Amino acid sequence: MPSTRSSSRMRVPTRNWVMSDFPAMSSASRHAYLQALGIQQWVQRDADRTDAGTVETEKFPVRPISWETLEAAVSVCTKCELHTSRTQTVFGTGNRQADWMIIGEAPGADEDRQGEPFVGRAGLLLNEMLLAAGYARDEVYIANILKCRPPSNRDPSADEMTCCEPWLQQQIALIQPKLILAVGRIAAHGLLQTTTPVGRLRGRVHRYGDEEIPLIVTYHPAYLLRNPEKKREVWEDMKMLMQAMGMPLPDNQKRRT
């Protein structure tokens, strides 16, 4: 099976945080927020003070934080303007010890209302895709590039994706999946840092992050609802996934989605 490496990748899991990452918060609010998240905060001593006052920086811990702390932090995130229009954040769902992870783009109206990714008609189709590969929904972990719904289901902006990137990095670091399935254009482009069309990203195994996690790209279930003729191609993607996971293919090898 061919394998490709992305030359520009989102990295897992460490990044430096500065106060400008939290423009909507007061200094006191940022301090409390980061303390709840478990992030160490550094304050320069008198020798490093400027005329503007004390300069503070925060640094993500090298090791992943706990699920409980991460989910609590996401639920009160105000790093981008999407927090002003969301009903609630959509953190993720499924088996936190899963061998593989599904990553979609952003919550839609149903997800925003229910607080869970991939619900509604697209979610039902995803469930069928999983069953075709021999998995139930609760055997994998499902998350999105964004944790909040963009208004009118528009595409996420680059700034919104950057703001949400550390949350997803932490989820990946906690799960340590053996394989990632990137579902749809936004997820594939965000994870692989590319603008190559999904149709050209399919059919091969990419590598994600410093751990070089195998990553397979496929079409989004919502796209399949509009273009059912593409289901056959998705079944080919699911067979590639099964082979990458060392799973036997169904005897008849017929698509069931």
N, C-alpha and C positions, 0 to 999 in steps of 0.2 A: 504493500500500500504506500503510495507516495506521501511524502511528508514535507511540509514547507515551514519555514520560520519567518515570523514577522520581524522586520527590521526595527519597527517602532512599536513598543508594547507598553501597556499599563503594567506597572510593577507592583509586586506583592511583598510585604504589606506596608513598608515604612515610608513616611514622608514627614517633612518638617511643617509645622503649623505656625502661622503668625497671626496677629490680631486682626489683620485685614481680611482673613478668611471668614470673619464673623462680623460683617459690616452692620448688620441690623441689630446687634446686641450692644448694650452698654458694657463698660469694662467689668463691672461687678457681675453682670449676667454671664459674660463670657467666662469669668473665673469660675462661677458656680457650675456652668455647663461642662467645662473641661474637667473640673474636679469630679463630677458625676460620671464622666466618661472614663476616668482613670488615667488621664493624660497629665504627665508631669509638666509643671509650669516653671519657667526660668525667668528670673528678674535680674537685670544687670545691676551691678553694684555701683556705688557713687562714682567710681572712676570712669564708668561707662555711660553715665547719664549725659543727656544732651539738653540743650536749652528747652526742648519741648517736653522734658520730663523723663520719667522712667520708661525704658523700652522693655517690653515683655515679649517673650517667644514661648511657644509650647511645642512639644515634640511628641509625636506618636511613639508609644512603646514599641520595641522591636517585636515582642511577642504579641499575639492577638489578645485583645481584651475579651471578656466573657460575653456570652450570648445575651445575658440579661442586661448587662451594662450597655452593650451595643444597641439592642432593641429600644431601650429607654432613651438613649441619645437620639436615635433616628426619629422617634416619635415627637420630639420637641425641636427638631432641626428647623432653623430659619435662615440657612445659608444662602438661599436664593428666593426669588419672589414667588415661587410656586407654593410656598407655605400659606400665602394669603388667600389662595383659591381652593386648596384641597379640603376634602371632608376629613380625611385622615391619611396618615402615611401607610404605604403598603410595603411591609418589611420583607416578607418572604415566607415560604411554607414548605413543610416536608420533613424528611429525615435528615437530621443534622450530622449523621454519620454516614451519609450516602456515598456511594462510589462515584456517582456522577451528578452533575449539576446542570440545570437548564436555566439559561439567562435570556430574558426577553428585553423589550425596549422600555416601556413605561406603562403605568396603570391607565386603564380606560375608565369609562363611567362606572361600569359594574364593579371593577376592582376598587375604585375610589370609595364606592358606597359600602362594599363588603370588607375592605381591608385585606384582601387576599389576591395574589397574582393569578392571572389566567382563569377567570371565571366566565360565565356566560357561554355563548355558542363557541367562541374560540377556545375556551377552557375545556369544553366537552370534546372538541376535536383533538386537543392536545392529549386528553386522557386516552382517547382511542389510539393515538400514535404511540403512547407509552405501552399500552396493552399489546400492540402489535410487536413491540420489541421485548415483551415478556416482563414488563414492570407495571406495578400499580402506582398511582400518583403519589401515595405516601411513602414510596420506597426511594424517591429521588428528592432533591432539594430544588425548589423553584424560586427564582428571584428576578429582579429587573435592573436594568441600568439606572433608572430613576426610581425613587421611592414615592414621588408625588405625581399626580396626574397633571400634564400640561393642559391648559384650557382648550376646549374644543378638540381635544385629542391631536393637537398639532405635533409636529416633530420636536423633540427636545433641542434646546439650543446648546451650543458648545459650552457656554458658561454653566448651564444647569447640569450637564454631564460631568463637568469638572468638579462641581460642588458635591455631587453624589458619589464620585469615584472612590473616595476613601471608605465609604460604607460598604460598597460591593467588594473592595479589596479585603476588608476585614472578614466579610462572610466567606470569601474564598479561602482565606488563611485559616479560618476556624474549621471549615469542612475538609480542606485538603483533598479535593476530588481527584479521582483518577482520570476523569474526562469531563469536558465542558461541551454542552450543546448550545451554540449561539443561535437563537431563534429570531430570524428577521434581519432586515437591513441595519436598523439602528444598533442592535446588539452586536452584530458582526463588525460594523464599522467602529464602534466604541471600543470593543475588546482588542481588535487587531490594528487599530489606528490606521485605517485605510479607507479609501472611497471606491474600491473595486466593487462592481455590482455583485449581488448575492449569487446570481447564476454562475459567475466565474469563480466565486469562492467555494462553491460546493465541490464535492467529489474528491476532496483531499483532506488530509489531516494537518492542521496548523498547530503551532505551539504558542502557549500563552504564558507570559511572565517569566521570572527568573527560574521558576521550577520547571518551565517548559511543559506545562500541562497540555496533553492532547486536546485539541479543540476542533469540533466539526460544525460547519455552518449549514443551516437549512432554512426553508421558508417559514414565515410566521403563519400560525393557524388562521388568523384573520385574512391573510392573503389567499390561503387555500379555499376559504369560503367564497371568495370572489372569483377564484381561478381553480376550480376543482380538477381540471386536467393536470395540474401540477402535483397531485397527490402521488402519482407514480414516482416522480423524482424524489419526493420526501421519503417514500418507502426505501428507495435506494440509499438515501442518507441514513435511515434507521438501520439498514443492514450493515452499512459501513461502521456505524456505532457499535452494533452487536459484535462485529468482528474485532474491533479495537478493544472491546471489553472481554474478548475471549468467550463470548456466548455462542452456542450453536444456533444456526439459522433454522427457521421453521422448515419442515420437510417440503411443504409445497411452495415455499418462498413467495407466496402471494401476498400482496398488500392487503391490509385489513382496515386501512383508514379511508 
